[in-house]
Amino acid sequence: MTDRILGVLGGMGPLAGAQFMLRLTLLTPAARDADHIPAVLWSDPRVPDRTRGRGVPGAGADPLPWLLRGIAGLAAAGCGAIAVACNTAHEWYPEMAAAAPGPVLHIVDATMDAMVHAGIPPGPVGLMGTAATLRMRLYQDRLEPRGWDCLTPPPEEMDRLVSPAIALVKANRPDAAFAPLAEAARGLVRRGARAVVLGCTEIPLAMAAGPAAEIGVPLVDSIDALALTAIAWARG
């Protein structure tokens, strides 16, 4: 049992935050309730759209005040570390980290740890995520110095397959999102990807709704990676 309380900043979208809590529970080695990790989920779906990003004309309302409100709420609940169950929200990682009472676990660093643990060698890997995550190079700038060359879906496939599929998951239709995401992943494999990083917390939910093993390469789940990093933090 641990006395460390984990904060989870969720609601972006709600299903992804709930899935993080599920995976945190299932991945924790436990024989009884008391062996699990104390956690507080702050699930606020009112956070403005992160995919528009900052500095984009017509981006709309700024998500940062809402993210900081969640950080403050989790701090008030006694949380010692915070996991942000949204990849795109990491555009505001420096501000969240500065406001948090303890570490904010970075989802890309967690994913890289998972890639090492899975034995994925340097070389080409596929990367799927929101258009904003890919545009801000959230993953590329961390993976490429480690020897992983990131292949991303072309703009036509982002518009036709990936972005609509992410919207389907947010609309509680992960089963309908599997086919377009699987098509995009197979395209990355044909271009030489030895693994595909699921760099959006909606995408793993869609992949779980279909025969993802047929894609033929390891799929690196950023939700699971963040959950495993959170478990390691909680256990000291």
N, C-alpha and C positions, 0 to 999 in steps of 0.2 A: 504494500500500500504506500502511496505517496501523499505527502501533505501539500505538494505543489498543485495549484489550481490553474488549469489552462483556460484561457479566453479564446473564443472562436468568433471572429468577425464575419458574419454570414449575411444571408438575404440577397446575395448577388450572383445567381438567383437563389431563391429559397430552397429549391430542390437540391442544389449543389451543397449548400450549407448543411442540410439534413443528411445528405450522403456522406459528407465529411464526418459527421458525428457517428453515423453507422459504421463507417470504416475504422474510425478511431476505436470504437468498441470492439469490433470483430478482430482487429489486428493486435489488440492488447492481450498478452499472455495472462490469463486470469482463470481461476477456478471458482470464484465467488464474487459477489457484488463488490466487496471491499477491496478486491484486487484491481479494480478499474480506476481510471484517472478522473478525479474531480474536474468538471468542465462546465463552463457557462457559455451558452450560445446566444450571441446577440444577432438576431435575424431581423434586419430592417430592410424590407424591399423598397422603401422609399428613397434609397440612395440614388441620386441622379445617374443617368446612363454613363458608365465608364468608357464605353467603346468609342465615344466621340473624342475623348482625350482632352488635354489642355493645349492651348495654342492653335486649335483648329477653328477656322471661321464658322460661326453658327453652332458652336459646341454645346450651348445651352448651360444649364445650371452646373455649378461647380460641385463635384462630389466630395471634395476635401472636408468641408465643415461637417458633413454627415459621417464621414469616416472617423474624424476626430471625436465626434459625439459618441460613436460606438466604442472607441478606445477609452474614453473617459468613463463610460458606463462599466466596461469590463475592469478597469482599474479600481473603480469604486466597489466592485464585487470581490476584490481581493485577488484578481488573476495576476500571476507572476510572469507569464509569457502569453503572447497572442499569436494565433494562426489566422491568417486572412484567407478565407475560402473563396478566393477569386483571383485569377491570374492578372487580369487587366488592372485591378485596383492597385497592383504593385507599382504602377506609374507614380503613385503618391507614397511609395515606401519610405523615403527619407523623412517626410513630415510625420508619418505614422510612427516611425521608429523614435523620432525625437520626442513625441508626446507620450509614448508608452512607459509604464512603470518598470518594465523589464524587456527582454528581447522580443522582437517581432520576427517570427520564424519565416525566412524568405523561401517562397515556394520554388523558385528556380534552383536555389542551392540544394533544397531537399530533393528535387528531381535529379540533379546531377549526382547526388549521393546514391540515389536509386539506380541510375544508369551504371555507375561503377559497381555497385553490388550485383547487378544483373550481368556483369561482364561484357557490356557493350563496348566494342573496341573503337578507337579513334577512326574517323572516316565519315562517310555521308549518313546522316540520319534525317528522317522526315520530321517536320514540325508543323503541328496544326494548332490553331488558336483563333481568337478574334482578330479581325483586321487591325484593330488598335494594338493588340499585343505584338503582332508581327511588325507593324509599322514602328513601334517604339524600340524594337530589337531587344525586348526584355530577355529573351532566351539566347538569341544569336550572340550578343556581346559577352555572355558568360560561357556558352558552350564552345564557341569557336577557338578561344585561347587554350582550351583543354583538348583540342584536336578533333572535335566533332563538327563537321561541316553541315550546316542546316539547309535542307531543301524544303521550300514552302510551296503550297499550292499556288498556281498562277492566278492572277486577278480574276480571270473568267471563272475558274473553279471556286474561288472564294465567294463570288457573287451568286453563282448558280447552286453550289453544294454546301459549303461550310457555313456561311453566315445564315442562310435559311434553316439549316439543321440546328444550329445553336438556338435560334428563335423557337424552333419546335420544342426543344427541351424546356425552355423557359415557359412554354405554353402547356407543360405537363404531357408532352407527346414524344418521349424518348424513343419509343418503338418506331415511330415514323422517321426519326432522325438517323437511324442506323444506316439505311441504304445509301443516302448521299455522302455521309461521312466515310463509309467503307469504300465508296468509289474514289473519293479524294485520297484516302490512304493508299489504295492500290496504285493510284497514279504516282505517288511518291516512291513506292517500292519499285515500280517499273523504271524510275529514273535512278535507281541505285541505292535507295535508303535501306540500311540494315536494321533499323528500328524506327518506330514512329512515336514521337513524344506528343502526348495529349495535353497540350499546354493551354487548356481551357477547362474549367471545372465542370462545364456542361457536357463536354465531349465524352468523358468516361461513362456517364450515365447512358448515353446513346449506344456506345460500343457494347455495353453490358446487355443491351436488348436484342442482340443478334449474334450470329456465329463469327465473332471477331477473330477466332483462331484461323479462319480461312484466309485472312490477310497475309499470313505466312511469315511475319517477322514479329519480334517482341513489341508490345505496346506499353509505353511507359506512362503510367497513370499519375498525374500530378496530385490528385486527391490522396491516393495511397501514400505517395512519397511524403507529402506534408504530414499525414497522420503518423507515419513512422518516425519522422523527425520530432513530432510533438511527444510521442511516447518516450523517445530517448531523452528528451528534455525533462519530462516528468519523473523519470527514474534516475535522474541525476547523472 
